[in-house]
């Protein structure tokens, strides 16, 4: 899987992706593409161990209605525990205010193999770059519950791609095996968010401390009041976006 993702990322850099014929679509919609449509023959061959070339893969998008190609958008790649890939519709205003495109995995929940979910999250960049100008310095992960475990694996294995992450309700620890890319990881930003009634709250706090002790100073913990593991409200979501979007110079 590691070799597959590395080869795929190299392909993104070396070969231009196909462009869609129509203009960029905005709003809330689904996008379905096969690896062959998305990557061409060479790219489809790279991922063939996970997906047949003609298998339809679907993502949920939420593109700000005020999207402007002259202002490349930030991105949140969402990995949930269930088969839907959407966030809360009330978060739309936050995405528009901060110029961020949401893209989530449809049929990419906990029942699917981890390798497939990781690869689908990687492929999200190719999906977006067909139609949109994106800011790769504002390219983030949002993992929810079981999806947060997958997001944690990606965030620490590909910190050069994902410049920060929100882990909600769960996360994975690297334990005593500090990742080989810890220098890159420490340049990114990570928020651990959980409900005040969540049984895994202590686990989340412990993992956040492991990040901090390894030198990842831009690590923050936020507790959502009076909930177990329900999706956070708009103010909490905006707080997470603002945290991820804060640069080392303090600017957004």
Backbone as JSON, one array per atom type, in Angstrom:
{
  "sequence": "XXXXXXXXXXXXXXXXXXXXXXXXXXXXXXXXXXXXXXXXXXXXXXXXXXXXXXXXXXXXXXXXXXXXXXXXXXXXXXXXXXXXXXXXXXXXXXXXXXXXXXXXXXXXXXXXXXXXXXXXXXXXXXXXXXXXXXXXXXXXXXXXXXXXXXXXXXXXXXXXXXXXXXXXXXXXXXXXXXXXXXXXXXXXXXXXXXXXXXXXXXXXXXXXXXXXXXXXXXXXXXXXXXXXXXXXXXXXXXXXXXXXXXXXXXXX",
  "N": [[0.84, -1.21, 0.0], [1.95, 1.25, 0.77], [3.86, 1.66, -1.26], [2.14, 1.88, -3.41], [0.71, 4.27, -2.88], [2.84, 6.11, -2.87], [3.75, 5.91, -5.52], [1.47, 6.8, -6.8], [1.25, 9.45, -5.93], [3.56, 10.5, -7.11], [2.8, 10.28, -9.74], [0.76, 12.19, -9.85], [2.29, 14.5, -9.71], [3.96, 14.39, -11.96], [2.38, 14.04, -14.24], [-0.11, 15.8, -16.02], [-3.49, 16.14, -14.98], [-6.62, 15.06, -16.38], [-8.98, 17.43, -17.63], [-12.26, 18.53, -16.84], [-15.0, 19.08, -19.14], [-17.07, 20.86, -18.67], [-17.91, 23.86, -16.74], [-16.72, 24.76, -13.4], [-18.57, 23.29, -10.81], [-20.7, 24.34, -8.18], [-21.93, 24.19, -4.75], [-23.79, 21.5, -3.16], [-23.11, 18.25, -3.82], [-22.69, 14.99, -5.43], [-19.85, 13.22, -6.7], [-18.9, 10.92, -9.08], [-16.46, 8.75, -10.27], [-14.41, 6.61, -12.28], [-11.29, 4.86, -11.68], [-9.93, 4.8, -14.14], [-11.1, 6.92, -15.58], [-10.37, 8.98, -13.92], [-7.55, 8.89, -13.58], [-6.36, 8.0, -15.89], [-4.83, 5.48, -18.05], [-2.26, 4.69, -17.07], [-2.25, 5.6, -14.39], [-4.51, 4.23, -13.43], [-3.58, 1.65, -13.52], [-1.67, 1.74, -11.51], [-3.24, 1.8, -9.19], [-4.64, -0.53, -9.33], [-4.52, -2.8, -7.74], [-6.18, -2.27, -5.66], [-8.55, -1.15, -6.71], [-10.61, -1.98, -9.45], [-10.12, -0.86, -12.86], [-12.5, 0.2, -13.99], [-14.27, 0.59, -11.93], [-16.75, 2.39, -10.26], [-16.17, 5.1, -8.16], [-17.2, 7.09, -5.47], [-17.57, 10.41, -4.26], [-18.54, 12.86, -1.84], [-19.2, 16.2, -2.32], [-18.91, 19.59, -1.22], [-19.0, 22.61, -2.37], [-18.14, 25.95, -2.01], [-20.52, 28.45, -2.84], [-19.52, 30.85, -3.52], [-17.13, 30.3, -4.72], [-14.04, 31.04, -6.25], [-11.94, 30.77, -8.91], [-9.67, 32.3, -9.07], [-8.84, 32.53, -6.54], [-7.43, 30.19, -4.98], [-8.84, 27.41, -3.3], [-8.99, 26.18, 0.08], [-8.99, 22.82, 1.44], [-10.97, 20.25, 2.89], [-10.71, 16.94, 3.59], [-12.85, 14.4, 4.2], [-13.26, 11.61, 6.32], [-15.39, 9.28, 7.43], [-17.13, 7.15, 9.85], [-19.27, 5.87, 8.83], [-21.21, 5.15, 5.82], [-21.89, 7.44, 4.47], [-20.72, 10.65, 3.26], [-20.92, 13.25, 4.02], [-20.87, 16.39, 5.84], [-22.34, 18.5, 8.33], [-25.07, 20.37, 7.08], [-25.38, 22.93, 8.02], [-22.84, 23.79, 8.31], [-22.07, 24.92, 6.0], [-21.87, 27.71, 5.73], [-19.53, 28.24, 7.11], [-17.61, 26.98, 5.52], [-17.86, 28.56, 3.23], [-17.18, 31.11, 4.23], [-14.51, 30.72, 4.82], [-13.38, 29.89, 2.5], [-13.22, 27.09, 1.64], [-13.25, 23.85, 0.3], [-15.22, 20.99, 0.73], [-14.71, 17.5, 0.74], [-15.87, 14.3, 0.88], [-15.74, 10.77, 1.65], [-17.88, 8.6, 0.02], [-19.49, 5.57, 0.73], [-17.3, 4.69, 2.17], [-16.88, 3.8, 4.76], [-16.42, 2.28, 8.07], [-16.72, -0.42, 7.47], [-15.33, -0.93, 5.23], [-12.14, -1.92, 3.8], [-9.14, -0.72, 5.34], [-6.98, 0.1, 3.71], [-8.27, 0.71, 1.29], [-9.81, 2.9, 2.05], [-7.86, 4.76, 2.78], [-6.59, 5.13, 0.31], [-8.7, 6.16, -1.22], [-9.0, 8.6, 0.06], [-6.57, 9.79, -0.61], [-6.93, 9.96, -3.38], [-8.79, 11.95, -3.56], [-7.64, 14.42, -4.05], [-6.99, 14.34, -6.78], [-9.56, 14.2, -7.83], [-10.61, 16.73, -7.17], [-8.82, 18.47, -8.49], [-9.45, 18.27, -11.13], [-11.39, 20.14, -11.69], [-11.12, 22.37, -10.02], [-9.2, 25.02, -8.53], [-6.93, 24.53, -6.07], [-5.57, 25.14, -2.8], [-2.74, 23.82, -1.81], [-1.39, 24.14, 0.52], [-3.26, 24.43, 2.37], [-4.59, 22.03, 3.01], [-6.44, 19.63, 4.39], [-7.33, 17.01, 6.78], [-10.28, 15.45, 8.06], [-11.27, 13.36, 10.4], [-13.75, 11.2, 11.56], [-14.8, 9.51, 14.37], [-14.49, 6.1, 13.83], [-13.37, 6.72, 11.39], [-11.51, 8.58, 12.11], [-9.35, 7.16, 12.99], [-8.28, 6.18, 10.61], [-7.7, 8.61, 9.41], [-5.71, 9.5, 11.15], [-3.64, 7.72, 10.57], [-3.06, 8.46, 7.93], [-2.4, 11.17, 8.29], [0.0, 11.06, 9.67], [1.6, 9.51, 8.06], [1.66, 10.76, 5.61], [2.44, 13.59, 5.87], [3.38, 15.58, 4.24], [1.45, 15.94, 2.39], [-1.1, 16.22, 3.68], [-1.75, 18.88, 5.59], [-2.65, 19.24, 8.12], [-5.0, 18.14, 10.66], [-8.25, 17.26, 11.86], [-9.28, 15.35, 14.43], [-12.03, 13.65, 15.4], [-13.67, 12.32, 18.09], [-12.17, 9.99, 18.17], [-8.88, 8.5, 17.7], [-5.6, 7.47, 16.63], [-2.68, 6.28, 18.27], [0.88, 6.58, 17.97], [2.35, 5.39, 19.82], [5.32, 4.19, 21.28], [6.79, 4.28, 19.02], [7.99, 6.61, 17.28], [6.98, 8.42, 14.44], [8.72, 8.29, 11.26], [8.64, 10.63, 9.84], [8.5, 12.75, 11.61], [9.54, 15.35, 11.78], [8.31, 16.75, 9.69], [5.66, 16.34, 10.43], [5.57, 17.81, 12.78], [5.45, 20.36, 11.83], [2.9, 20.78, 11.07], [-0.68, 21.07, 11.93], [-2.83, 19.94, 14.5], [-5.95, 18.99, 15.73], [-7.64, 17.62, 18.44], [-10.76, 16.6, 19.07], [-13.58, 16.04, 21.1], [-16.62, 14.75, 22.59], [-17.92, 15.81, 25.76], [-19.04, 13.74, 27.15], [-18.09, 11.49, 26.02], [-16.89, 8.21, 25.94], [-14.29, 7.72, 25.17], [-12.81, 9.94, 25.75], [-10.65, 10.35, 27.57], [-8.72, 8.78, 26.37], [-8.3, 10.22, 24.02], [-7.17, 12.57, 25.04], [-4.81, 11.56, 26.05], [-3.49, 10.69, 23.72], [-3.17, 13.12, 22.39], [-1.33, 14.31, 24.1], [0.87, 12.68, 23.62], [1.52, 13.48, 21.04], [2.31, 16.14, 21.61], [4.52, 15.74, 23.33], [6.28, 14.68, 21.54], [7.09, 16.84, 20.19], [5.26, 18.13, 18.6], [4.02, 20.93, 18.56], [1.83, 22.41, 17.75], [-0.71, 21.37, 18.64], [-3.95, 20.8, 19.72], [-6.6, 20.45, 22.1], [-10.06, 20.06, 22.23], [-13.09, 20.12, 23.94], [-16.36, 19.18, 23.39], [-19.26, 20.4, 24.69], [-21.58, 18.57, 26.67], [-22.23, 16.36, 24.99], [-22.08, 13.07, 23.48], [-20.84, 11.47, 21.08], [-21.8, 12.91, 18.99], [-21.9, 14.85, 15.96], [-20.11, 17.94, 16.04], [-21.33, 21.29, 16.85], [-21.84, 24.29, 14.83], [-20.18, 26.41, 15.74], [-18.07, 25.07, 16.99], [-17.03, 23.65, 14.86], [-16.16, 25.75, 13.23], [-14.22, 26.79, 14.91], [-12.34, 24.75, 14.8], [-11.6, 24.87, 12.07], [-10.47, 27.44, 11.93], [-8.3, 27.08, 13.62], [-6.78, 25.1, 12.23], [-6.18, 26.58, 10.0], [-4.45, 28.54, 10.83], [-1.37, 30.0, 10.44], [2.19, 29.61, 11.02], [3.07, 32.13, 11.54], [1.03, 33.24, 12.82], [-0.99, 34.22, 11.26], [-3.98, 33.94, 9.22]],
  "CA": [[0.0, 0.0, 0.0], [2.83, 2.41, 0.84], [4.43, 1.84, -2.59], [1.06, 2.33, -4.29], [0.44, 5.68, -2.62], [4.01, 6.88, -3.32], [3.72, 5.94, -6.98], [0.34, 7.62, -7.21], [1.61, 10.86, -5.71], [4.52, 10.86, -8.15], [2.04, 10.43, -10.98], [0.08, 13.48, -9.78], [3.27, 15.57, -9.94], [4.61, 14.28, -13.27], [1.45, 14.02, -15.37], [-1.29, 16.63, -15.83], [-4.74, 15.41, -14.9], [-7.61, 15.46, -17.38], [-9.88, 18.48, -17.18], [-13.65, 18.35, -17.23], [-15.39, 19.99, -20.2], [-17.96, 21.91, -18.19], [-17.33, 24.74, -15.74], [-16.74, 24.24, -12.02], [-19.87, 23.24, -10.16], [-20.69, 24.7, -6.77], [-23.05, 23.63, -4.0], [-23.71, 20.21, -2.48], [-23.38, 17.23, -4.84], [-21.81, 13.83, -5.45], [-19.01, 13.05, -7.9], [-18.52, 9.53, -9.26], [-15.48, 8.56, -11.33], [-13.62, 5.39, -12.22], [-9.85, 5.14, -11.72], [-9.53, 5.06, -15.51], [-11.52, 8.29, -15.9], [-9.7, 9.92, -13.03], [-6.1, 8.84, -13.62], [-5.82, 7.49, -17.14], [-4.42, 4.06, -18.01], [-1.09, 4.48, -16.2], [-2.67, 5.76, -13.01], [-5.43, 3.15, -13.09], [-2.75, 0.47, -13.28], [-1.02, 1.91, -10.21], [-4.18, 1.52, -8.09], [-5.44, -1.7, -9.71], [-4.55, -3.79, -6.66], [-7.27, -1.89, -4.76], [-9.78, -0.85, -7.44], [-10.61, -2.25, -10.9], [-10.08, 0.39, -13.62], [-13.83, 0.73, -14.32], [-15.13, 0.65, -10.75], [-17.17, 3.74, -9.91], [-15.88, 5.55, -6.81], [-18.03, 8.29, -5.28], [-17.23, 11.36, -3.21], [-19.51, 13.92, -1.56], [-18.56, 17.52, -2.35], [-19.61, 20.82, -0.87], [-18.16, 23.67, -2.91], [-18.75, 27.25, -1.72], [-21.15, 29.11, -3.98], [-18.68, 32.0, -3.88], [-15.83, 29.81, -5.19], [-13.4, 31.88, -7.26], [-10.69, 30.12, -9.32], [-8.54, 33.21, -8.86], [-8.48, 32.4, -5.13], [-7.42, 28.75, -4.71], [-9.57, 27.06, -2.08], [-8.51, 25.15, 0.99], [-9.72, 21.55, 1.29], [-11.12, 19.3, 4.0], [-11.02, 15.59, 3.15], [-13.57, 13.79, 5.32], [-13.36, 10.15, 6.42], [-16.28, 8.98, 8.55], [-17.27, 5.74, 10.24], [-20.41, 5.36, 8.1], [-21.07, 5.15, 4.37], [-22.12, 8.78, 3.93], [-19.49, 11.45, 3.29], [-21.26, 14.66, 4.22], [-20.87, 16.97, 7.18], [-23.61, 19.17, 8.6], [-25.37, 21.41, 6.1], [-25.22, 24.24, 8.65], [-21.43, 24.17, 8.22], [-21.84, 25.52, 4.69], [-21.44, 29.1, 5.88], [-18.13, 28.22, 7.54], [-16.83, 26.65, 4.33], [-17.87, 29.73, 2.35], [-16.43, 32.2, 4.86], [-13.08, 30.4, 4.87], [-12.95, 29.46, 1.16], [-12.81, 25.71, 1.77], [-14.05, 22.81, -0.35], [-15.36, 19.74, 1.48], [-14.86, 16.29, -0.06], [-15.95, 13.16, 1.78], [-15.84, 9.45, 1.04], [-19.14, 7.87, 0.0], [-19.19, 4.13, 0.8], [-15.93, 4.55, 2.66], [-16.97, 3.71, 6.21], [-15.62, 1.31, 8.82], [-16.84, -1.77, 6.92], [-14.42, -1.05, 4.09], [-10.73, -2.11, 4.18], [-8.42, 0.52, 5.64], [-6.19, 0.5, 2.54], [-9.17, 1.33, 0.32], [-10.21, 4.21, 2.57], [-6.71, 5.65, 2.67], [-6.36, 5.44, -1.1], [-9.78, 7.05, -1.63], [-8.69, 9.94, 0.59], [-5.49, 10.31, -1.45], [-7.48, 10.25, -4.7], [-9.63, 13.14, -3.49], [-6.92, 15.55, -4.67], [-7.16, 14.24, -8.23], [-10.96, 14.53, -8.11], [-10.79, 18.18, -7.1], [-7.98, 19.21, -9.42], [-10.08, 18.25, -12.46], [-12.3, 21.27, -11.86], [-10.93, 23.48, -9.09], [-7.88, 25.44, -8.09], [-6.87, 24.33, -4.62], [-4.38, 25.59, -2.08], [-2.2, 22.61, -1.2], [-0.89, 24.47, 1.86], [-4.46, 24.41, 3.23], [-5.16, 20.74, 2.63], [-6.6, 19.03, 5.72], [-8.14, 15.82, 7.02], [-11.26, 15.43, 9.15], [-11.65, 11.98, 10.67], [-14.84, 11.13, 12.53], [-14.93, 8.22, 15.03], [-13.6, 5.13, 13.2], [-12.65, 7.4, 10.32], [-10.4, 9.33, 12.69], [-8.21, 6.26, 13.03], [-7.7, 6.18, 9.27], [-7.13, 9.95, 9.23], [-4.47, 9.58, 11.92], [-2.62, 6.99, 9.81], [-2.68, 9.29, 6.79], [-1.79, 12.42, 8.75], [1.38, 10.82, 10.11], [2.39, 8.88, 7.0], [1.73, 11.69, 4.48], [2.33, 14.98, 6.36], [3.7, 16.49, 3.16], [0.21, 16.14, 1.64], [-2.13, 16.71, 4.59], [-1.05, 19.87, 6.41], [-3.27, 19.3, 9.43], [-6.12, 17.22, 10.78], [-9.19, 17.28, 12.98], [-9.69, 14.01, 14.84], [-13.21, 13.81, 16.24], [-14.22, 11.14, 18.74], [-11.21, 8.88, 18.26], [-7.61, 8.73, 17.01], [-4.62, 6.42, 16.87], [-1.39, 6.71, 18.81], [2.04, 5.84, 17.46], [2.99, 4.76, 20.96], [6.74, 4.49, 21.44], [7.43, 4.31, 17.7], [7.8, 7.94, 16.71], [7.02, 8.33, 12.97], [9.96, 8.73, 10.62], [8.44, 11.98, 9.31], [8.09, 13.61, 12.73], [9.91, 16.74, 11.51], [7.24, 17.31, 8.88], [4.44, 16.31, 11.24], [5.64, 18.89, 13.76], [5.18, 21.63, 11.16], [1.47, 20.82, 10.8], [-1.54, 21.4, 13.05], [-3.73, 18.83, 14.8], [-6.93, 19.22, 16.79], [-8.34, 16.47, 18.98], [-12.04, 17.1, 19.57], [-14.46, 14.96, 21.54], [-17.71, 15.15, 23.46], [-17.62, 15.74, 27.19], [-19.58, 12.48, 27.66], [-17.55, 10.41, 25.2], [-16.11, 7.25, 26.73], [-12.89, 7.73, 24.73], [-12.24, 11.27, 25.96], [-9.34, 10.23, 28.2], [-7.82, 8.24, 25.35], [-7.96, 11.32, 23.11], [-6.26, 13.46, 25.76], [-3.52, 10.87, 26.14], [-2.84, 10.71, 22.4], [-2.76, 14.52, 22.15], [-0.1, 14.53, 24.88], [1.95, 11.98, 22.92], [1.92, 14.4, 19.97], [3.03, 17.28, 22.18], [5.81, 15.3, 23.84], [7.15, 14.42, 20.39], [7.47, 18.12, 19.6], [4.2, 18.67, 17.74], [3.52, 21.98, 19.46], [0.53, 22.91, 17.29], [-1.7, 20.35, 18.99], [-4.95, 21.38, 20.6], [-7.7, 19.59, 22.52], [-11.31, 20.79, 22.45], [-14.19, 19.29, 24.42], [-17.69, 19.66, 23.01], [-20.07, 20.27, 25.91], [-22.86, 17.86, 26.82], [-22.54, 15.39, 23.94], [-21.27, 11.86, 23.46], [-20.01, 11.53, 19.88], [-22.52, 13.56, 17.91], [-21.13, 15.87, 15.24], [-20.11, 19.21, 16.78], [-22.07, 22.41, 16.31], [-21.15, 25.16, 13.88], [-19.12, 27.19, 16.38], [-16.93, 24.19, 17.21], [-16.45, 23.36, 13.54], [-15.42, 26.94, 12.81], [-13.03, 26.88, 15.75], [-11.36, 23.8, 14.24], [-11.12, 25.4, 10.79], [-9.59, 28.57, 12.2], [-7.07, 26.54, 14.19], [-6.01, 24.47, 11.16], [-5.78, 27.6, 9.03], [-3.51, 29.49, 11.43], [0.0, 29.74, 10.05], [3.18, 29.75, 12.09], [3.24, 33.55, 11.84], [-0.17, 33.69, 13.5], [-1.96, 34.73, 10.3], [-4.83, 32.94, 8.59]],
  "C": [[0.87, 1.25, 0.0], [3.43, 2.71, -0.53], [3.38, 2.37, -3.56], [0.8, 3.81, -4.12], [1.6, 6.55, -3.1], [4.01, 7.02, -4.83], [2.6, 6.84, -7.48], [0.64, 9.1, -7.03], [2.62, 11.34, -6.73], [3.81, 11.09, -9.48], [1.32, 11.77, -11.0], [1.03, 14.61, -10.15], [3.74, 15.58, -11.39], [3.65, 14.41, -14.44], [0.26, 14.9, -15.09], [-2.54, 15.79, -15.84], [-5.7, 15.92, -15.95], [-8.54, 16.5, -16.8], [-11.29, 18.18, -17.66], [-14.01, 19.41, -18.27], [-16.25, 21.14, -19.69], [-17.26, 22.75, -17.12], [-17.43, 24.16, -14.35], [-18.11, 24.36, -11.39], [-19.72, 23.64, -8.71], [-21.92, 24.09, -6.08], [-22.73, 22.26, -3.46], [-24.07, 19.12, -3.48], [-22.39, 16.08, -4.71], [-21.06, 13.76, -6.77], [-18.56, 11.6, -7.96], [-17.6, 9.4, -10.46], [-14.82, 7.19, -11.17], [-12.14, 5.76, -12.16], [-9.36, 5.46, -13.12], [-9.89, 6.48, -15.94], [-10.69, 9.31, -15.14], [-8.2, 10.02, -13.3], [-5.51, 8.45, -14.97], [-5.31, 6.07, -16.96], [-3.27, 3.81, -17.04], [-1.47, 4.57, -14.73], [-3.59, 4.66, -12.55], [-4.67, 1.86, -12.81], [-2.08, 0.54, -11.92], [-1.95, 1.49, -9.07], [-4.98, 0.24, -8.32], [-5.49, -2.78, -8.63], [-5.68, -3.51, -5.67], [-8.59, -1.73, -5.5], [-9.65, -1.24, -8.91], [-10.7, -0.94, -11.67], [-11.45, 1.03, -13.86], [-14.79, 0.75, -13.13], [-15.46, 2.1, -10.41], [-16.87, 4.02, -8.43], [-16.58, 6.9, -6.63], [-17.58, 9.1, -4.08], [-18.37, 12.38, -3.05], [-18.77, 15.26, -1.51], [-19.5, 18.59, -1.83], [-18.67, 21.96, -1.25], [-18.83, 25.01, -2.66], [-19.33, 27.89, -2.98], [-20.34, 30.33, -4.43], [-17.28, 31.57, -4.33], [-15.32, 30.67, -6.34], [-12.08, 31.22, -7.66], [-9.46, 30.99, -9.19], [-8.05, 33.17, -7.41], [-8.52, 30.92, -4.76], [-8.0, 28.41, -3.33], [-8.79, 26.07, -1.22], [-9.4, 23.93, 0.84], [-9.79, 20.82, 2.62], [-11.55, 17.97, 3.4], [-11.61, 14.85, 4.34], [-13.62, 12.28, 5.21], [-14.21, 9.85, 7.65], [-16.3, 7.5, 8.88], [-18.37, 5.06, 9.43], [-20.2, 5.51, 6.6], [-21.34, 6.5, 3.73], [-20.85, 9.62, 4.08], [-19.72, 12.92, 3.55], [-21.06, 15.09, 5.67], [-22.26, 17.53, 7.45], [-23.84, 20.27, 7.58], [-25.2, 22.81, 6.69], [-23.76, 24.69, 8.66], [-21.1, 24.88, 6.91], [-21.31, 26.95, 4.79], [-19.98, 29.2, 6.3], [-17.22, 27.94, 6.33], [-16.75, 27.85, 3.39], [-17.04, 30.87, 2.92], [-14.93, 31.98, 4.8], [-12.55, 29.86, 3.53], [-12.38, 28.04, 1.2], [-13.79, 24.79, 1.05], [-14.05, 21.56, 0.53], [-15.46, 18.59, 0.49], [-14.79, 15.09, 0.87], [-16.14, 11.85, 1.04], [-17.26, 8.92, 1.15], [-18.81, 6.38, -0.08], [-17.74, 3.91, 1.2], [-15.87, 4.46, 4.17], [-16.16, 2.56, 6.8], [-15.69, -0.12, 8.27], [-15.89, -2.0, 5.74], [-12.99, -1.25, 4.58], [-10.02, -0.77, 4.36], [-7.64, 1.0, 4.42], [-7.05, 1.2, 1.49], [-9.54, 2.75, 0.77], [-9.06, 5.21, 2.47], [-6.48, 6.08, 1.22], [-7.45, 6.37, -1.63], [-9.53, 8.47, -1.15], [-7.57, 10.59, -0.21], [-6.03, 10.74, -2.82], [-8.35, 11.5, -4.72], [-8.95, 14.34, -4.15], [-7.09, 15.53, -6.18], [-8.59, 14.59, -8.64], [-11.14, 16.04, -8.17], [-10.02, 18.92, -8.19], [-8.46, 19.1, -10.87], [-10.82, 19.56, -12.73], [-11.95, 22.52, -11.05], [-9.45, 23.79, -8.87], [-7.86, 25.32, -6.57], [-5.54, 24.79, -4.07], [-3.82, 24.39, -1.33], [-1.56, 22.86, 0.17], [-2.04, 24.52, 2.86], [-5.25, 23.14, 2.91], [-5.22, 19.86, 3.88], [-7.45, 17.76, 5.7], [-9.13, 16.08, 8.16], [-11.67, 13.98, 9.31], [-12.66, 11.92, 11.79], [-14.98, 9.71, 13.05], [-13.98, 7.22, 14.39], [-12.8, 5.72, 12.06], [-11.47, 8.2, 10.83], [-9.16, 8.46, 12.81], [-7.49, 6.23, 11.68], [-7.03, 7.53, 9.0], [-5.8, 10.09, 9.96], [-3.33, 8.85, 11.2], [-2.12, 7.84, 8.63], [-1.93, 10.55, 7.22], [-0.33, 12.23, 9.12], [2.24, 10.15, 9.05], [2.57, 9.8, 5.8], [1.59, 13.14, 4.94], [2.7, 16.01, 5.31], [2.47, 16.8, 2.3], [-0.85, 16.8, 2.51], [-1.48, 17.59, 5.65], [-1.69, 20.07, 7.79], [-4.46, 18.37, 9.47], [-6.96, 17.53, 12.01], [-9.58, 15.84, 13.23], [-10.87, 14.16, 15.8], [-13.69, 12.46, 16.77], [-13.29, 9.96, 18.86], [-9.93, 9.3, 17.55], [-6.71, 7.54, 17.32], [-3.34, 7.02, 17.4], [-0.28, 5.93, 18.13], [2.82, 5.2, 18.59], [4.44, 5.16, 21.11], [7.48, 4.57, 20.13], [7.15, 5.64, 17.02], [7.93, 7.84, 15.19], [8.31, 8.88, 12.39], [9.86, 10.17, 10.1], [8.03, 12.97, 10.39], [8.45, 15.07, 12.5], [8.85, 17.44, 10.67], [5.93, 17.38, 9.66], [4.42, 17.49, 12.2], [5.4, 20.26, 13.15], [3.68, 21.83, 10.9], [0.67, 21.04, 12.07], [-2.59, 20.3, 13.24], [-4.65, 19.19, 15.96], [-7.6, 17.9, 17.15], [-9.62, 16.98, 19.63], [-12.94, 15.92, 19.96], [-15.54, 15.51, 22.46], [-17.35, 14.98, 24.92], [-18.09, 14.42, 27.81], [-19.04, 11.27, 26.91], [-16.66, 9.5, 26.05], [-14.62, 7.25, 26.36], [-12.2, 9.08, 24.95], [-10.84, 11.18, 26.58], [-8.3, 9.7, 27.21], [-7.37, 9.35, 24.4], [-6.96, 12.27, 23.77], [-4.86, 12.85, 25.83], [-2.77, 10.93, 24.81], [-2.37, 12.12, 22.06], [-1.46, 14.82, 22.9], [1.1, 13.84, 24.24], [2.45, 12.84, 21.77], [2.77, 15.53, 20.53], [4.42, 16.88, 22.67], [6.81, 15.0, 22.72], [7.55, 15.7, 19.67], [6.45, 18.72, 18.66], [3.46, 19.73, 18.57], [2.15, 22.51, 19.04], [-0.53, 21.82, 17.41], [-2.67, 20.94, 19.99], [-6.05, 20.38, 20.9], [-8.92, 20.46, 22.8], [-12.39, 19.8, 22.87], [-15.52, 19.95, 24.06], [-18.64, 19.37, 24.16], [-21.33, 19.43, 25.7], [-23.23, 16.94, 25.66], [-21.65, 14.16, 24.11], [-20.35, 11.91, 22.24], [-20.78, 12.11, 18.69], [-21.63, 14.61, 17.25], [-21.21, 17.2, 15.99], [-20.94, 20.28, 16.08], [-21.2, 23.3, 15.44], [-20.0, 25.92, 14.51], [-17.88, 26.35, 16.63], [-16.23, 23.87, 15.89], [-15.62, 24.55, 13.05], [-14.15, 27.12, 13.63], [-11.94, 25.95, 15.22], [-10.76, 24.32, 12.94], [-10.14, 26.54, 11.02], [-8.26, 28.1, 12.79], [-6.19, 25.93, 13.09], [-5.44, 25.5, 10.2], [-4.79, 28.63, 9.57], [-2.09, 29.09, 11.07], [0.94, 29.96, 11.22], [3.41, 31.2, 12.46], [2.01, 34.12, 12.52], [-1.26, 34.19, 12.57], [-2.78, 33.59, 9.73], [-4.9, 33.18, 7.09]]
}
